[in-house]
Amino acid sequence: MFYFLKAAVAPIGQQPRFRQAALEAAMFENMLFGMGNPLLDISAVVDKDFLDKFGLKPNDQILAEDKHKALFEEIVKRNKVEYHAGGSTQNSVKIAQWMLQKPHKVATFFGCIGKDDFGEILKKKAEEAHVDAHYYEQTEEPTGTCAACITGDNRSLVANLAAANCYKKEKHLDLDSNWELVEKAKVYYIAGFFLTVSPESILKVAKHASENNKIFCMNLSAPFISQFFKEPLMKVMPYVDILFGNETEAATFAKELGFEMDDIAVIANKTQNLPKENAKRQRLVVFTQGKDDTVATVGFLFALVQEQSLEECIRAGHYAANVIIRRVGCTFPEKPDFH
C-alpha cells in the first residue's frame, strides 16, 4: 500500500546524489492527504493464560466483542506497554512521512477519536511521527484501539473501532479550515476500510482530486469490502487513479464484478479498464502477491507531485514492508536506509 507514497520523493532523471536536494526543495506541508480509521495501537507481552482468558488465538486478527472490554483495561496495566498511532491509512501516511523525513507534516490525516486519555496519547504519537493529524473529536464513543498481545513470535490483534466509526463529514471535512488542507494536497490515499464509515467523505475528496487532475489512490483493504460494500466502492472507483490490493482481495473483487478469472495480471488489466472520470490519467493497478512479483498495469502518471518510475515506487514499497514486517506493530528505525 506504500508504493505511490514513495513515488513522490524524487523526479525522474535525477541522479542519486541530487535526489535529497530535489526532495527537500519540492516537498511542502500537507501535500499528501490521508483519511481513515485512527486507532491507538497498544502492544504488550502477555502469557497463554491472558490469551485463554479472553478466548484469543496466538496469531490472529479480530474485532473486539463485549467479552474483550476488560482486555484493554488489563493490558495497559502491564509493565512494558508501547503506544503507537495506528490504523491502516494513518500507518500508511506515517510510513510515507518516515521515508521522506523532512520537511515534517508532509502528510495530513483526518479521522475520528474520542475526547479521552487514549485520544490524547494518539494525538501525541501522531505528532511524534511528524504527521499533521486533524482529528474530529467527539464524546459519544471512546478512541479506537488495537491491542497487540505478544506471545513469543506471535501476536494476537484485537481491534475496537469505537470512535473511528463516528466520523461526520458535515462536522469535520466540510469545515473551511479542514477543506483547505484537502485542497492543498496533491496526492490522496484512503483505505477501503473507510467505506464502512463515511463513503460520502471519500467521494467528496475523490471528486476534488479528479476535477483538479490530482492523484487519488485507494486500497481494497480486505475481501469483505468488495463483498459487502461493493456499491459505495464502485461509486468511488471511477475517480481512482491508483488501486492497491493483495492477491486475495483482487480475486474477491474480480468475483464480485463477475470477471470469472483467477489470473492476477488479467484481473489487473480488466480493473484498469473499468470506467474512469478523469480520462487524462489512465488508472494504475498494483496487486501484491506475497513473495511473487508485483503485478502492475501501468498508465502514464504525469502529474504526480514529483515524478518517479513505477519500478522505484514498487522498490520503495518492498523496502518499507521488509522493514516493518520484522518489527512489532507498525514501527520503524529512526531513519530509513533506502537509496
Buried (B, 14 or more C-beta within 10 A) or exposed (E): BBBBBBBBBBBEEBEEEEBBEBBEEBBEBBBBBBBBBBBBBBBBBBEEEBBEBBEBEBEEEEEBEEEBEEBBEBBBEBEEEBBBBBBBBBBBBBBBBBBBBEBBBBBBBBBBBBBBEBBBBBBEBBBEBBBBBBBBBBEEBBBBBBBBBBBEEEBBBBBBBBBBBBBBBEEBBEBEEBBEBBEEBBBBBBBBBBBBBBBEBBBBBBBBBBEEEBBBBBBBBBBEBBEEBBEBBBBBBBBBBBBBBBBBBBBBBBBBBEBEEEEBBBBBEBBBEBEBBBEEBBBBBBBBBEEEEBBBBBBEBEBBBBBBEBEBBBBBBBBBBEBBEEEBBBBBEEEBEEE
